[in-house]
Amino acid sequence: MSRTAPSRLAPEQRPPWRWAVAGIVIGLLTATALLAPARWLGAAIAHATQGRVLIAEATGTVWHGSGQLVLTGGADSHDRAALPGRVHWRLAPGLTGASVALEADCCTPHGPLALDLVPRGGGAQIRLADAQALLPADWLDGLGAPFNTLQPRGELGWQSRGLTLLWQSGRLVISGQVEITARAMSSRLSPLRSLGSYQATINGGPTPTLKLTTLEGRLQLTGNGQWTGGRLRFQGTATPARGMEAQLASLLNAIGQRRGNQALLSFG
């Protein structure tokens, strides 16, 4: 007797439960992606920065949320400082990357900062639209030494033009310009109510450079640096105005090797 091979069911004849299970799985995956909690983003940032930047008290989702932006000295450090208020973000994925809007309650008076994140082979690129921000200098205390010793106080202003950061093969490539102004600065290591105001200018290019100048003040800061192989090398000096040597002695001893009345600023 010949046997008849079992016939395959046409798609419309297959058990309906298969389609139901497939729909449930797709729905769960979509919901997980859309409703991914904000703490997942915080964990990713903490990992990428080796614990130096944290998002505390995160609420919302990866795509639309808020939290406190915290600087720390690293995973084993007890130093930490939170930016006043909360930071709010919106993350919109696209075909080639993602767009991010960041707004801080304390520090973005001209509206959200707009960034584009674009993955690159072995790295990533960040493009920041021309932006301005105002930050309290005491936020830097969270980074640990030397800021927790100097305890700088004052207002930090950020202004960028055409800024692009590219991380690739372990190297950082900078394009565009950044100006950072530090106004009415003071330190717990000096009795002076104001040390002065300063400006640091970063110019991108094949070899990005950093220039530090004094706008006004009793402590004169100058210096130049450049990024070589992704590492910043900087040389400068700190010089007290005439008659201010005694009031600035402790501060000068803390910030660099002494050479007469000056302190040498060197790192990298």
N, C-alpha and C positions, 0 to 999 in steps of 0.2 A: 504494500500500500504506500503510495507517495504522500509525503508530508507537504503541507502548504506553509511556506515561510510566513512568519507573522508580519502583518502590514504595519508600516509606520504611520502614526497619526499625523495628519496635516496640522499645521500650527494652530488652526482654529479649533481642532479637536483635542488638543493637549489639555491635561487637567488644569482647571483654572487656578488651582492653588499655587502652581509654579509662578504664574504672573503676579499673584498677590504677594508671594514671598519676595520676588524681585523688586516689586514696588516698595515694599516695606524697607528693604535694605537700602535702596536708592534714597528713599525719604530720610532714613536715619543718618546716612552719610551727609546728605545735604544739610540737614538740621544741625549736625555736629559742626560742620564747617561754618555755617552762618551764625551759630550761637556759641562758638568757641569762647570760653570765658577770658576776660581781660588778663587774668593772672598767667595765662599761657604766654601772652606777649611779654609780660614782666619777666617770666622765667627765661625766655629767649634772649632778652636784652641783658639780663644778669649774666648769662653764660657767655654772651659775645664780648662783654666788657670785663670779664673775670671778676665780677661782683662789685665793680666800681660805680655802676649806675643801676639803680633799682627803681621799680615802681611799687610804692607802698599803698595799701588800702585801695587797690585797684577795683573798679566796678565797671559793669557793662560787658562788652565783648571785645574780642581782638579787633573788630572792624570799627566799633564806635564805643569809646569808653573814656575813663578818666582815672587819675590817681595822683599821688604825691611823688614828685621826682626827687630822688635822694642820691647824693654823692657819698661814697665811702672810700676808705683807704684800701679796700680789697677784702677778700674773703676772711682773712684772719685779723682784720682791723676793728677796733672799737670806735673809730671815728666815723661819724655820719652826720649829715646835715640835709634837711629837706627844704626845697624851694617853697616860699610862702604860697599858701593856697593850693590849687590843684591844676594839673595839666590835662587838657582835653585833646583827644585825637579822633580823626576819621581816616580810615584806611580803605582805599578803593582799588581792588585788583584790576589789572588790565591784561591785554594780550602779551605785552613785553615787560611788564613789571607791575608797579603799584604807585599810586599817588597818595600822599599823606598830608593832612592839614593838622598842624599843632598850634594850640592856643593855651597860654598860661595866664591864670587869673592875675598874677602880679606883674607880668613882664613883657607882654606883647601888646602895647598900647595901639599899634597900628593894624591890628588884625592878625589872623592866623599866619603861621609860617607854612609855606607850600613847598613840599619836597617831592621829587620823583625818584623812586628806587628801581634800578634796572640791573638784573643779574647779568654778570659777565662771566666768560669762561674762567673758572677758578677764582672768582671774586665778585665784586658788586660796585655799582656806581650810584652816587647820590648827587642829584642836581637840586640846588636850593634857589628858588626865585629870590630876587633882590629883597632883602629883609632887614628889619631893625628890631632890636630887643633891648630891654633894660633889666639888669640882674643885680641883686645885692652881693657885694663882695664877700660877706660873711658866709655865703653858701659854699665857698671854696674850703672852709674849715673842714668839711667832711672828707676831703681828699687825704687828710693826714699831713705828715711832714712834707714841706716846711710850713704849710699854711696853718696848721693847728698851733704852731709856735708863734708865727708872725701875727696871726689873727687880723688880717687886713679888713678894714671897714671903709665903706664908700659905695659908689655906684659904678657899675660896669656897663658900658654901652657897646652894643654889637651892631655893625652895619656891614652887609656883604653885597657884592656886585658880581654877578655871573659866576657864582661859586659852584664848582664841581669837584667832588672827591671820588677818586677811583682806587679801590683796593684790588690789586691783581698780583698773583704770584708773590704774596708777602710784601708788596711794595705799595706805598701811598703816593698817588699822583694828584697834585692840586692845580686847579685852574681857577682864574678869577682873582678877586681881591677881598680881603677882610680887614676892617678897621675896628680895633677894640680900644675904647677910651676908658680910663679909670680916673674918676673925678673925686676931688675932696677926700683923698685917701688918708687913712690913719692906721696906726698899729699899736697894740698893747705894749710893745717894746720901746715906745717913745712917748714922752709926755706932751708932744706937740699935737694940737687938735687937728691939724692938717699938714700932711707931708708934702702934698702937691697933687697935680693932675698929670696924667701920662697917656701916651698913645702907642699902641703896637699895630704895625701894618704888615699884613701878610700878602705877598704878591706871588701868584702861582706861575707856573711855567716849567720848562725842563728841569730847572733847579730852583724850587720855591725858596723865597727869602723871607726873613722876619727882621723888621727894623723897630727898635724901641727908642722913643724920644720923650723928652719932658716938655709939657705944655707950660707949666709954671710950678714953682714950689721951692721949698727949703731943702728938699732932697732931690738931687739931679740924677736921673737915670738915663743912660744911653747904652746902646748895644746893637749888634747885628748878628744874624744867624742864617743858616740855610739847612734845608733838608737834603741829606746825602744818603742814598740807599734806604729812604723811608725813615731816617733817624735825624732829629733836629740837633744841630750843633750850634751853640750860642756863646758869644763872648761879649761882655759889657762891663760897665763900671757904675758904682753908686757913689756920689760925691756930695758931702754936706755943703750947704751954702755957708759963706763966711760968718763966723759967730755961732753956728749951729752944731759944732763938733760934739760938745758935751751932751746935748739933747738927743743926738742921733747915734752915740757911741754903741749902745747896746744893740740897736737895730743893725748897724753896719757889721758888728761882730757876728750876728746871726745869719746874715744873708750872703756872706762871702768872705774869702780870704782877704785879710787886711794888707794894704800897701800904703803906708802913711795914713793920710786922712781918708783914703778911698777904700772901698770894698770891691773886690773883683767878682763879677758875675760870670759863671762858667758852668755849662752842663752839656751833656751829649758827647 
